[in-house]
Amino acid sequence: MTMQDDPHLSMVRPVTPGTPQGCEECLAEGSGWVHLRMCLTCGHVGCCDSSVGRHARVHAARTDHPIVRSYEPGEDWRWCFVDEAMV
């Protein structure tokens, strides 16, 4: 399968970050994060798998929103949690 063949790409929507200042759950808990990811279905901003909460992955599992993009300055890549692959 190529990156463009991922069937989950159909769930990508035009989104704006729900919490542009950082991970939604970490901000609510008062905790920190390592890197940020934004859901490309709804705009949820969550922390990466290197962060304690892994909130981007938790969000994807709870909502069936599979694809995120990096929410780090200068990064422009997408990840599918279902296929565990770049898309």
PDB file of N, CA, C and O in Angstrom:
ATOM      1  N   MET A   1       0.844  -1.172   0.000  1.00  0.00           N
ATOM      2  CA  MET A   1       0.000   0.000   0.000  1.00  0.00           C
ATOM      3  C   MET A   1       0.893   1.241   0.000  1.00  0.00           C
ATOM      4  O   MET A   1       1.848   1.326   0.773  1.00  0.00           O
ATOM      5  N   THR A   2       0.581   2.188  -0.859  1.00  0.00           N
ATOM      6  CA  THR A   2       1.312   3.451  -0.862  1.00  0.00           C
ATOM      7  C   THR A   2       0.641   4.416   0.100  1.00  0.00           C
ATOM      8  O   THR A   2      -0.462   4.165   0.586  1.00  0.00           O
ATOM      9  N   MET A   3       1.323   5.522   0.367  1.00  0.00           N
ATOM     10  CA  MET A   3       0.756   6.503   1.293  1.00  0.00           C
ATOM     11  C   MET A   3      -0.601   7.001   0.804  1.00  0.00           C
ATOM     12  O   MET A   3      -1.503   7.208   1.615  1.00  0.00           O
ATOM     13  N   GLN A   4      -0.763   7.195  -0.486  1.00  0.00           N
ATOM     14  CA  GLN A   4      -2.022   7.703  -1.025  1.00  0.00           C
ATOM     15  C   GLN A   4      -3.120   6.649  -1.045  1.00  0.00           C
ATOM     16  O   GLN A   4      -4.284   6.995  -1.250  1.00  0.00           O
ATOM     17  N   ASP A   5      -2.794   5.374  -0.840  1.00  0.00           N
ATOM     18  CA  ASP A   5      -3.787   4.311  -0.877  1.00  0.00           C
ATOM     19  C   ASP A   5      -4.456   4.072   0.477  1.00  0.00           C
ATOM     20  O   ASP A   5      -5.396   3.281   0.554  1.00  0.00           O
ATOM     21  N   ASP A   6      -4.010   4.717   1.528  1.00  0.00           N
ATOM     22  CA  ASP A   6      -4.577   4.477   2.852  1.00  0.00           C
ATOM     23  C   ASP A   6      -6.057   4.842   2.848  1.00  0.00           C
ATOM     24  O   ASP A   6      -6.402   5.996   2.594  1.00  0.00           O
ATOM     25  N   PRO A   7      -6.946   3.871   3.128  1.00  0.00           N
ATOM     26  CA  PRO A   7      -8.382   4.151   3.095  1.00  0.00           C
ATOM     27  C   PRO A   7      -8.825   5.144   4.164  1.00  0.00           C
ATOM     28  O   PRO A   7      -9.908   5.720   4.056  1.00  0.00           O
ATOM     29  N   HIS A   8      -8.023   5.349   5.174  1.00  0.00           N
ATOM     30  CA  HIS A   8      -8.402   6.268   6.248  1.00  0.00           C
ATOM     31  C   HIS A   8      -8.237   7.733   5.851  1.00  0.00           C
ATOM     32  O   HIS A   8      -8.713   8.620   6.559  1.00  0.00           O
ATOM     33  N   LEU A   9      -7.571   7.994   4.735  1.00  0.00           N
ATOM     34  CA  LEU A   9      -7.422   9.371   4.275  1.00  0.00           C
ATOM     35  C   LEU A   9      -8.770  10.014   3.976  1.00  0.00           C
ATOM     36  O   LEU A   9      -8.878  11.240   3.971  1.00  0.00           O
ATOM     37  N   SER A  10      -9.789   9.215   3.730  1.00  0.00           N
ATOM     38  CA  SER A  10     -11.125   9.767   3.474  1.00  0.00           C
ATOM     39  C   SER A  10     -11.701  10.466   4.707  1.00  0.00           C
ATOM     40  O   SER A  10     -12.682  11.203   4.598  1.00  0.00           O
ATOM     41  N   MET A  11     -11.104  10.243   5.865  1.00  0.00           N
ATOM     42  CA  MET A  11     -11.587  10.869   7.104  1.00  0.00           C
ATOM     43  C   MET A  11     -10.910  12.211   7.388  1.00  0.00           C
ATOM     44  O   MET A  11     -11.251  12.883   8.362  1.00  0.00           O
ATOM     45  N   VAL A  12      -9.954  12.601   6.543  1.00  0.00           N
ATOM     46  CA  VAL A  12      -9.273  13.882   6.712  1.00  0.00           C
ATOM     47  C   VAL A  12     -10.223  15.002   6.303  1.00  0.00           C
ATOM     48  O   VAL A  12     -10.844  14.954   5.242  1.00  0.00           O
ATOM     49  N   ARG A  13     -10.322  16.008   7.163  1.00  0.00           N
ATOM     50  CA  ARG A  13     -11.200  17.158   6.945  1.00  0.00           C
ATOM     51  C   ARG A  13     -10.391  18.442   7.116  1.00  0.00           C
ATOM     52  O   ARG A  13      -9.313  18.415   7.710  1.00  0.00           O
ATOM     53  N   PRO A  14     -10.897  19.567   6.602  1.00  0.00           N
ATOM     54  CA  PRO A  14     -10.260  20.848   6.939  1.00  0.00           C
ATOM     55  C   PRO A  14     -10.549  21.122   8.423  1.00  0.00           C
ATOM     56  O   PRO A  14     -11.711  21.173   8.827  1.00  0.00           O
ATOM     57  N   VAL A  15      -9.526  21.293   9.212  1.00  0.00           N
ATOM     58  CA  VAL A  15      -9.708  21.480  10.656  1.00  0.00           C
ATOM     59  C   VAL A  15      -8.894  22.662  11.158  1.00  0.00           C
ATOM     60  O   VAL A  15      -7.937  23.099  10.519  1.00  0.00           O
ATOM     61  N   THR A  16      -9.295  23.164  12.309  1.00  0.00           N
ATOM     62  CA  THR A  16      -8.501  24.141  13.046  1.00  0.00           C
ATOM     63  C   THR A  16      -8.229  23.530  14.412  1.00  0.00           C
ATOM     64  O   THR A  16      -9.058  22.775  14.922  1.00  0.00           O
ATOM     65  N   PRO A  17      -7.096  23.838  15.011  1.00  0.00           N
ATOM     66  CA  PRO A  17      -6.756  23.239  16.302  1.00  0.00           C
ATOM     67  C   PRO A  17      -7.732  23.656  17.397  1.00  0.00           C
ATOM     68  O   PRO A  17      -8.034  24.838  17.560  1.00  0.00           O
ATOM     69  N   GLY A  18      -8.221  22.663  18.146  1.00  0.00           N
ATOM     70  CA  GLY A  18      -9.152  22.938  19.241  1.00  0.00           C
ATOM     71  C   GLY A  18      -8.489  23.683  20.387  1.00  0.00           C
ATOM     72  O   GLY A  18      -9.099  24.561  20.997  1.00  0.00           O
ATOM     73  N   THR A  19      -7.253  23.341  20.678  1.00  0.00           N
ATOM     74  CA  THR A  19      -6.480  24.019  21.717  1.00  0.00           C
ATOM     75  C   THR A  19      -5.111  24.358  21.131  1.00  0.00           C
ATOM     76  O   THR A  19      -4.152  23.612  21.330  1.00  0.00           O
ATOM     77  N   PRO A  20      -5.013  25.473  20.414  1.00  0.00           N
ATOM     78  CA  PRO A  20      -3.757  25.801  19.743  1.00  0.00           C
ATOM     79  C   PRO A  20      -2.573  25.994  20.697  1.00  0.00           C
ATOM     80  O   PRO A  20      -1.419  25.943  20.270  1.00  0.00           O
ATOM     81  N   GLN A  21      -2.851  26.214  21.970  1.00  0.00           N
ATOM     82  CA  GLN A  21      -1.773  26.423  22.933  1.00  0.00           C
ATOM     83  C   GLN A  21      -1.145  25.126  23.421  1.00  0.00           C
ATOM     84  O   GLN A  21      -0.112  25.174  24.089  1.00  0.00           O
ATOM     85  N   GLY A  22      -1.733  23.953  23.111  1.00  0.00           N
ATOM     86  CA  GLY A  22      -1.123  22.686  23.513  1.00  0.00           C
ATOM     87  C   GLY A  22      -2.111  21.542  23.617  1.00  0.00           C
ATOM     88  O   GLY A  22      -3.259  21.648  23.185  1.00  0.00           O
ATOM     89  N   CYS A  23      -1.640  20.437  24.202  1.00  0.00           N
ATOM     90  CA  CYS A  23      -2.454  19.233  24.364  1.00  0.00           C
ATOM     91  C   CYS A  23      -3.661  19.528  25.251  1.00  0.00           C
ATOM     92  O   CYS A  23      -3.515  20.003  26.378  1.00  0.00           O
ATOM     93  N   GLU A  24      -4.841  19.244  24.735  1.00  0.00           N
ATOM     94  CA  GLU A  24      -6.083  19.534  25.457  1.00  0.00           C
ATOM     95  C   GLU A  24      -6.106  18.893  26.845  1.00  0.00           C
ATOM     96  O   GLU A  24      -6.407  19.557  27.837  1.00  0.00           O
ATOM     97  N   GLU A  25      -5.788  17.607  26.908  1.00  0.00           N
ATOM     98  CA  GLU A  25      -5.857  16.895  28.185  1.00  0.00           C
ATOM     99  C   GLU A  25      -4.739  17.317  29.140  1.00  0.00           C
ATOM    100  O   GLU A  25      -4.971  17.472  30.339  1.00  0.00           O
ATOM    101  N   CYS A  26      -3.534  17.502  28.612  1.00  0.00           N
ATOM    102  CA  CYS A  26      -2.424  17.938  29.472  1.00  0.00           C
ATOM    103  C   CYS A  26      -2.690  19.329  30.046  1.00  0.00           C
ATOM    104  O   CYS A  26      -2.385  19.590  31.210  1.00  0.00           O
ATOM    105  N   LEU A  27      -3.254  20.214  29.238  1.00  0.00           N
ATOM    106  CA  LEU A  27      -3.599  21.540  29.738  1.00  0.00           C
ATOM    107  C   LEU A  27      -4.617  21.440  30.870  1.00  0.00           C
ATOM    108  O   LEU A  27      -4.493  22.136  31.877  1.00  0.00           O
ATOM    109  N   ALA A  28      -5.628  20.574  30.709  1.00  0.00           N
ATOM    110  CA  ALA A  28      -6.650  20.395  31.747  1.00  0.00           C
ATOM    111  C   ALA A  28      -6.064  19.787  33.018  1.00  0.00           C
ATOM    112  O   ALA A  28      -6.487  20.125  34.123  1.00  0.00           O
ATOM    113  N   GLU A  29      -5.084  18.886  32.861  1.00  0.00           N
ATOM    114  CA  GLU A  29      -4.461  18.211  34.006  1.00  0.00           C
ATOM    115  C   GLU A  29      -3.338  19.031  34.638  1.00  0.00           C
ATOM    116  O   GLU A  29      -2.932  18.767  35.769  1.00  0.00           O
ATOM    117  N   GLY A  30      -2.846  20.014  33.914  1.00  0.00           N
ATOM    118  CA  GLY A  30      -1.705  20.779  34.387  1.00  0.00           C
ATOM    119  C   GLY A  30      -0.390  20.039  34.215  1.00  0.00           C
ATOM    120  O   GLY A  30       0.575  20.294  34.935  1.00  0.00           O
ATOM    121  N   SER A  31      -0.356  19.115  33.252  1.00  0.00           N
ATOM    122  CA  SER A  31       0.873  18.347  33.000  1.00  0.00           C
ATOM    123  C   SER A  31       1.521  18.822  31.702  1.00  0.00           C
ATOM    124  O   SER A  31       0.965  19.658  30.989  1.00  0.00           O
ATOM    125  N   GLY A  32       2.698  18.282  31.404  1.00  0.00           N
ATOM    126  CA  GLY A  32       3.431  18.676  30.207  1.00  0.00           C
ATOM    127  C   GLY A  32       3.430  17.603  29.146  1.00  0.00           C
ATOM    128  O   GLY A  32       2.907  16.507  29.350  1.00  0.00           O
ATOM    129  N   TRP A  33       4.012  17.923  28.026  1.00  0.00           N
ATOM    130  CA  TRP A  33       4.073  17.003  26.896  1.00  0.00           C
ATOM    131  C   TRP A  33       5.428  17.134  26.217  1.00  0.00           C
ATOM    132  O   TRP A  33       6.197  18.050  26.505  1.00  0.00           O
ATOM    133  N   VAL A  34       5.710  16.188  25.298  1.00  0.00           N
ATOM    134  CA  VAL A  34       6.961  16.210  24.550  1.00  0.00           C
ATOM    135  C   VAL A  34       6.737  16.869  23.189  1.00  0.00           C
ATOM    136  O   VAL A  34       7.383  17.868  22.871  1.00  0.00           O
ATOM    137  N   HIS A  35       5.828  16.319  22.386  1.00  0.00           N
ATOM    138  CA  HIS A  35       5.486  16.862  21.068  1.00  0.00           C
ATOM    139  C   HIS A  35       3.974  16.786  20.905  1.00  0.00           C
ATOM    140  O   HIS A  35       3.295  16.048  21.619  1.00  0.00           O
ATOM    141  N   LEU A  36       3.459  17.561  19.955  1.00  0.00           N
ATOM    142  CA  LEU A  36       2.015  17.634  19.753  1.00  0.00           C
ATOM    143  C   LEU A  36       1.606  17.082  18.397  1.00  0.00           C
ATOM    144  O   LEU A  36       2.358  17.153  17.425  1.00  0.00           O
ATOM    145  N   ARG A  37       0.384  16.525  18.353  1.00  0.00           N
ATOM    146  CA  ARG A  37      -0.227  16.005  17.135  1.00  0.00           C
ATOM    147  C   ARG A  37      -1.648  16.565  17.043  1.00  0.00           C
ATOM    148  O   ARG A  37      -2.319  16.726  18.063  1.00  0.00           O
ATOM    149  N   MET A  38      -2.107  16.863  15.823  1.00  0.00           N
ATOM    150  CA  MET A  38      -3.467  17.358  15.634  1.00  0.00           C
ATOM    151  C   MET A  38      -4.273  16.359  14.817  1.00  0.00           C
ATOM    152  O   MET A  38      -3.839  15.916  13.754  1.00  0.00           O
ATOM    153  N   CYS A  39      -5.446  16.010  15.322  1.00  0.00           N
ATOM    154  CA  CYS A  39      -6.366  15.108  14.631  1.00  0.00           C
ATOM    155  C   CYS A  39      -6.854  15.781  13.356  1.00  0.00           C
ATOM    156  O   CYS A  39      -7.301  16.927  13.393  1.00  0.00           O
ATOM    157  N   LEU A  40      -6.773  15.089  12.241  1.00  0.00           N
ATOM    158  CA  LEU A  40      -7.202  15.652  10.966  1.00  0.00           C
ATOM    159  C   LEU A  40      -8.658  15.363  10.646  1.00  0.00           C
ATOM    160  O   LEU A  40      -9.112  15.612   9.529  1.00  0.00           O
ATOM    161  N   THR A  41      -9.393  14.840  11.620  1.00  0.00           N
ATOM    162  CA  THR A  41     -10.835  14.693  11.466  1.00  0.00           C
ATOM    163  C   THR A  41     -11.578  15.785  12.232  1.00  0.00           C
ATOM    164  O   THR A  41     -12.586  16.307  11.757  1.00  0.00           O
ATOM    165  N   CYS A  42     -11.067  16.134  13.443  1.00  0.00           N
ATOM    166  CA  CYS A  42     -11.803  17.095  14.275  1.00  0.00           C
ATOM    167  C   CYS A  42     -10.976  18.251  14.823  1.00  0.00           C
ATOM    168  O   CYS A  42     -11.549  19.199  15.361  1.00  0.00           O
ATOM    169  N   GLY A  43      -9.656  18.209  14.707  1.00  0.00           N
ATOM    170  CA  GLY A  43      -8.820  19.294  15.203  1.00  0.00           C
ATOM    171  C   GLY A  43      -8.346  19.146  16.640  1.00  0.00           C
ATOM    172  O   GLY A  43      -7.713  20.059  17.172  1.00  0.00           O
ATOM    173  N   HIS A  44      -8.636  18.018  17.279  1.00  0.00           N
ATOM    174  CA  HIS A  44      -8.148  17.778  18.645  1.00  0.00           C
ATOM    175  C   HIS A  44      -6.623  17.838  18.653  1.00  0.00           C
ATOM    176  O   HIS A  44      -5.975  17.244  17.791  1.00  0.00           O
ATOM    177  N   VAL A  45      -6.049  18.545  19.616  1.00  0.00           N
ATOM    178  CA  VAL A  45      -4.597  18.595  19.778  1.00  0.00           C
ATOM    179  C   VAL A  45      -4.242  17.720  20.974  1.00  0.00           C
ATOM    180  O   VAL A  45      -4.712  17.944  22.089  1.00  0.00           O
ATOM    181  N   GLY A  46      -3.403  16.719  20.719  1.00  0.00           N
ATOM    182  CA  GLY A  46      -2.991  15.794  21.767  1.00  0.00           C
ATOM    183  C   GLY A  46      -1.494  15.594  21.746  1.00  0.00           C
ATOM    184  O   GLY A  46      -0.822  15.939  20.774  1.00  0.00           O
ATOM    185  N   CYS A  47      -0.977  15.034  22.827  1.00  0.00           N
ATOM    186  CA  CYS A  47       0.462  14.801  22.932  1.00  0.00           C
ATOM    187  C   CYS A  47       0.847  13.474  22.274  1.00  0.00           C
ATOM    188  O   CYS A  47       0.018  12.581  22.096  1.00  0.00           O
ATOM    189  N   CYS A  48       2.127  13.375  21.920  1.00  0.00           N
ATOM    190  CA  CYS A  48       2.658  12.234  21.178  1.00  0.00           C
ATOM    191  C   CYS A  48       2.874  11.014  22.067  1.00  0.00           C
ATOM    192  O   CYS A  48       2.691  11.071  23.282  1.00  0.00           O
ATOM    193  N   ASP A  49       3.265   9.918  21.440  1.00  0.00           N
ATOM    194  CA  ASP A  49       3.515   8.667  22.158  1.00  0.00           C
ATOM    195  C   ASP A  49       4.723   8.742  23.084  1.00  0.00           C
ATOM    196  O   ASP A  49       4.852   7.903  23.975  1.00  0.00           O
ATOM    197  N   SER A  50       5.607   9.712  22.907  1.00  0.00           N
ATOM    198  CA  SER A  50       6.731   9.893  23.821  1.00  0.00           C
ATOM    199  C   SER A  50       6.323  10.652  25.087  1.00  0.00           C
ATOM    200  O   SER A  50       7.087  10.713  26.050  1.00  0.00           O
ATOM    201  N   SER A  51       5.140  11.217  25.083  1.00  0.00           N
ATOM    202  CA  SER A  51       4.608  11.926  26.248  1.00  0.00           C
ATOM    203  C   SER A  51       3.936  10.924  27.181  1.00  0.00           C
ATOM    204  O   SER A  51       3.489   9.863  26.745  1.00  0.00           O
ATOM    205  N   VAL A  52       3.868  11.261  28.442  1.00  0.00           N
ATOM    206  CA  VAL A  52       3.286  10.350  29.436  1.00  0.00           C
ATOM    207  C   VAL A  52       1.839   9.991  29.095  1.00  0.00           C
ATOM    208  O   VAL A  52       1.463   8.820  29.157  1.00  0.00           O
ATOM    209  N   GLY A  53       1.026  10.982  28.736  1.00  0.00           N
ATOM    210  CA  GLY A  53      -0.399  10.734  28.501  1.00  0.00           C
ATOM    211  C   GLY A  53      -0.743  10.090  27.174  1.00  0.00           C
ATOM    212  O   GLY A  53      -1.795   9.465  27.044  1.00  0.00           O
ATOM    213  N   ARG A  54       0.126  10.231  26.186  1.00  0.00           N
ATOM    214  CA  ARG A  54      -0.143   9.694  24.842  1.00  0.00           C
ATOM    215  C   ARG A  54      -1.556  10.063  24.365  1.00  0.00           C
ATOM    216  O   ARG A  54      -2.258   9.234  23.785  1.00  0.00           O
ATOM    217  N   HIS A  55      -1.959  11.301  24.612  1.00  0.00           N
ATOM    218  CA  HIS A  55      -3.342  11.715  24.386  1.00  0.00           C
ATOM    219  C   HIS A  55      -3.776  11.717  22.921  1.00  0.00           C
ATOM    220  O   HIS A  55      -4.963  11.538  22.647  1.00  0.00           O
ATOM    221  N   ALA A  56      -2.865  11.910  21.977  1.00  0.00           N
ATOM    222  CA  ALA A  56      -3.262  11.832  20.564  1.00  0.00           C
ATOM    223  C   ALA A  56      -3.711  10.410  20.226  1.00  0.00           C
ATOM    224  O   ALA A  56      -4.725  10.225  19.553  1.00  0.00           O
ATOM    225  N   ARG A  57      -2.962   9.405  20.689  1.00  0.00           N
ATOM    226  CA  ARG A  57      -3.322   8.007  20.446  1.00  0.00           C
ATOM    227  C   ARG A  57      -4.610   7.645  21.174  1.00  0.00           C
ATOM    228  O   ARG A  57      -5.459   6.950  20.615  1.00  0.00           O
ATOM    229  N   VAL A  58      -4.768   8.103  22.402  1.00  0.00           N
ATOM    230  CA  VAL A  58      -5.987   7.828  23.172  1.00  0.00           C
ATOM    231  C   VAL A  58      -7.193   8.423  22.449  1.00  0.00           C
ATOM    232  O   VAL A  58      -8.233   7.773  22.338  1.00  0.00           O
ATOM    233  N   HIS A  59      -7.059   9.642  21.963  1.00  0.00           N
ATOM    234  CA  HIS A  59      -8.152  10.287  21.217  1.00  0.00           C
ATOM    235  C   HIS A  59      -8.508   9.473  19.978  1.00  0.00           C
ATOM    236  O   HIS A  59      -9.686   9.239  19.708  1.00  0.00           O
ATOM    237  N   ALA A  60      -7.510   9.045  19.231  1.00  0.00           N
ATOM    238  CA  ALA A  60      -7.757   8.256  18.016  1.00  0.00           C
ATOM    239  C   ALA A  60      -8.517   6.976  18.340  1.00  0.00           C
ATOM    240  O   ALA A  60      -9.429   6.597  17.606  1.00  0.00           O
ATOM    241  N   ALA A  61      -8.156   6.310  19.426  1.00  0.00           N
ATOM    242  CA  ALA A  61      -8.819   5.060  19.806  1.00  0.00           C
ATOM    243  C   ALA A  61     -10.252   5.300  20.272  1.00  0.00           C
ATOM    244  O   ALA A  61     -11.148   4.518  19.954  1.00  0.00           O
ATOM    245  N   ARG A  62     -10.467   6.358  21.009  1.00  0.00           N
ATOM    246  CA  ARG A  62     -11.811   6.651  21.543  1.00  0.00           C
ATOM    247  C   ARG A  62     -12.785   7.123  20.476  1.00  0.00           C
ATOM    248  O   ARG A  62     -13.984   6.861  20.570  1.00  0.00           O
ATOM    249  N   THR A  63     -12.284   7.813  19.467  1.00  0.00           N
ATOM    250  CA  THR A  63     -13.169   8.464  18.495  1.00  0.00           C
ATOM    251  C   THR A  63     -13.171   7.811  17.124  1.00  0.00           C
ATOM    252  O   THR A  63     -13.988   8.163  16.273  1.00  0.00           O
ATOM    253  N   ASP A  64     -12.262   6.858  16.895  1.00  0.00           N
ATOM    254  CA  ASP A  64     -12.073   6.291  15.553  1.00  0.00           C
ATOM    255  C   ASP A  64     -11.661   7.358  14.541  1.00  0.00           C
ATOM    256  O   ASP A  64     -12.034   7.284  13.370  1.00  0.00           O
ATOM    257  N   HIS A  65     -10.894   8.349  14.995  1.00  0.00           N
ATOM    258  CA  HIS A  65     -10.290   9.349  14.117  1.00  0.00           C
ATOM    259  C   HIS A  65      -8.833   8.931  13.932  1.00  0.00           C
ATOM    260  O   HIS A  65      -8.009   9.184  14.811  1.00  0.00           O
ATOM    261  N   PRO A  66      -8.502   8.297  12.810  1.00  0.00           N
ATOM    262  CA  PRO A  66      -7.215   7.615  12.686  1.00  0.00           C
ATOM    263  C   PRO A  66      -5.992   8.461  12.340  1.00  0.00           C
ATOM    264  O   PRO A  66      -4.871   8.064  12.660  1.00  0.00           O
ATOM    265  N   ILE A  67      -6.173   9.615  11.695  1.00  0.00           N
ATOM    266  CA  ILE A  67      -5.014  10.305  11.138  1.00  0.00           C
ATOM    267  C   ILE A  67      -4.741  11.626  11.851  1.00  0.00           C
ATOM    268  O   ILE A  67      -5.632  12.449  12.059  1.00  0.00           O
ATOM    269  N   VAL A  68      -3.472  11.794  12.215  1.00  0.00           N
ATOM    270  CA  VAL A  68      -3.005  13.036  12.823  1.00  0.00           C
ATOM    271  C   VAL A  68      -1.887  13.607  11.966  1.00  0.00           C
ATOM    272  O   VAL A  68      -1.300  12.915  11.133  1.00  0.00           O
ATOM    273  N   ARG A  69      -1.610  14.866  12.185  1.00  0.00           N
ATOM    274  CA  ARG A  69      -0.412  15.460  11.617  1.00  0.00           C
ATOM    275  C   ARG A  69       0.378  16.055  12.756  1.00  0.00           C
ATOM    276  O   ARG A  69      -0.166  16.365  13.816  1.00  0.00           O
ATOM    277  N   SER A  70       1.659  16.210  12.529  1.00  0.00           N
ATOM    278  CA  SER A  70       2.486  16.851  13.535  1.00  0.00           C
ATOM    279  C   SER A  70       1.976  18.272  13.742  1.00  0.00           C
ATOM    280  O   SER A  70       1.617  18.960  12.787  1.00  0.00           O
ATOM    281  N   TYR A  71       1.948  18.696  14.984  1.00  0.00           N
ATOM    282  CA  TYR A  71       1.573  20.069  15.313  1.00  0.00           C
ATOM    283  C   TYR A  71       2.805  20.810  15.846  1.00  0.00           C
ATOM    284  O   TYR A  71       2.706  21.708  16.682  1.00  0.00           O
ATOM    285  N   GLU A  72       3.953  20.403  15.337  1.00  0.00           N
ATOM    286  CA  GLU A  72       5.221  21.026  15.702  1.00  0.00           C
ATOM    287  C   GLU A  72       5.651  21.985  14.589  1.00  0.00           C
ATOM    288  O   GLU A  72       5.483  21.682  13.407  1.00  0.00           O
ATOM    289  N   PRO A  73       6.203  23.136  14.964  1.00  0.00           N
ATOM    290  CA  PRO A  73       6.665  24.098  13.946  1.00  0.00           C
ATOM    291  C   PRO A  73       7.675  23.457  12.991  1.00  0.00           C
ATOM    292  O   PRO A  73       8.602  22.766  13.414  1.00  0.00           O
ATOM    293  N   GLY A  74       7.472  23.702  11.697  1.00  0.00           N
ATOM    294  CA  GLY A  74       8.391  23.209  10.687  1.00  0.00           C
ATOM    295  C   GLY A  74       8.200  21.761  10.278  1.00  0.00           C
ATOM    296  O   GLY A  74       8.910  21.275   9.398  1.00  0.00           O
ATOM    297  N   GLU A  75       7.252  21.054  10.900  1.00  0.00           N
ATOM    298  CA  GLU A  75       6.999  19.652  10.527  1.00  0.00           C
ATOM    299  C   GLU A  75       5.694  19.558   9.743  1.00  0.00           C
ATOM    300  O   GLU A  75       4.707  20.218  10.071  1.00  0.00           O
ATOM    301  N   ASP A  76       5.706  18.728   8.706  1.00  0.00           N
ATOM    302  CA  ASP A  76       4.533  18.595   7.838  1.00  0.00           C
ATOM    303  C   ASP A  76       4.351  17.141   7.436  1.00  0.00           C
ATOM    304  O   ASP A  76       4.452  16.806   6.256  1.00  0.00           O
ATOM    305  N   TRP A  77       4.085  16.274   8.407  1.00  0.00           N
ATOM    306  CA  TRP A  77       3.874  14.862   8.117  1.00  0.00           C
ATOM    307  C   TRP A  77       2.597  14.387   8.802  1.00  0.00           C
ATOM    308  O   TRP A  77       2.124  14.991   9.765  1.00  0.00           O
ATOM    309  N   ARG A  78       2.049  13.284   8.276  1.00  0.00           N
ATOM    310  CA  ARG A  78       0.811  12.706   8.824  1.00  0.00           C
ATOM    311  C   ARG A  78       1.057  11.255   9.210  1.00  0.00           C
ATOM    312  O   ARG A  78       1.904  10.579   8.627  1.00  0.00           O
ATOM    313  N   TRP A  79       0.304  10.785  10.200  1.00  0.00           N
ATOM    314  CA  TRP A  79       0.448   9.432  10.721  1.00  0.00           C
ATOM    315  C   TRP A  79      -0.938   8.809  10.862  1.00  0.00           C
ATOM    316  O   TRP A  79      -1.867   9.452  11.349  1.00  0.00           O
ATOM    317  N   CYS A  80      -1.073   7.549  10.432  1.00  0.00           N
ATOM    318  CA  CYS A  80      -2.312   6.800  10.612  1.00  0.00           C
ATOM    319  C   CYS A  80      -2.108   5.829  11.776  1.00  0.00           C
ATOM    320  O   CYS A  80      -1.271   4.929  11.698  1.00  0.00           O
ATOM    321  N   PHE A  81      -2.873   6.013  12.857  1.00  0.00           N
ATOM    322  CA  PHE A  81      -2.766   5.118  14.018  1.00  0.00           C
ATOM    323  C   PHE A  81      -3.268   3.715  13.701  1.00  0.00           C
ATOM    324  O   PHE A  81      -2.775   2.749  14.283  1.00  0.00           O
ATOM    325  N   VAL A  82      -4.226   3.575  12.805  1.00  0.00           N
ATOM    326  CA  VAL A  82      -4.753   2.251  12.466  1.00  0.00           C
ATOM    327  C   VAL A  82      -3.694   1.425  11.750  1.00  0.00           C
ATOM    328  O   VAL A  82      -3.457   0.269  12.101  1.00  0.00           O
ATOM    329  N   ASP A  83      -3.066   2.013  10.757  1.00  0.00           N
ATOM    330  CA  ASP A  83      -2.078   1.295   9.952  1.00  0.00           C
ATOM    331  C   ASP A  83      -0.658   1.432  10.497  1.00  0.00           C
ATOM    332  O   ASP A  83       0.266   0.793   9.993  1.00  0.00           O
ATOM    333  N   GLU A  84      -0.480   2.269  11.534  1.00  0.00           N
ATOM    334  CA  GLU A  84       0.849   2.514  12.101  1.00  0.00           C
ATOM    335  C   GLU A  84       1.835   2.868  10.980  1.00  0.00           C
ATOM    336  O   GLU A  84       2.901   2.266  10.850  1.00  0.00           O
ATOM    337  N   ALA A  85       1.440   3.871  10.170  1.00  0.00           N
ATOM    338  CA  ALA A  85       2.250   4.243   9.014  1.00  0.00           C
ATOM    339  C   ALA A  85       2.083   5.716   8.683  1.00  0.00           C
ATOM    340  O   ALA A  85       1.059   6.326   8.990  1.00  0.00           O
ATOM    341  N   MET A  86       3.105   6.274   8.055  1.00  0.00           N
ATOM    342  CA  MET A  86       3.014   7.623   7.512  1.00  0.00           C
ATOM    343  C   MET A  86       2.051   7.616   6.326  1.00  0.00           C
ATOM    344  O   MET A  86       2.029   6.672   5.536  1.00  0.00           O
ATOM    345  N   VAL A  87       1.274   8.657   6.214  1.00  0.00           N
ATOM    346  CA  VAL A  87       0.339   8.781   5.082  1.00  0.00           C
ATOM    347  C   VAL A  87       0.427  10.150   4.458  1.00  0.00           C
ATOM    348  O   VAL A  87      -0.285  10.436   3.495  1.00  0.00           O
TER     349      VAL A  87
END
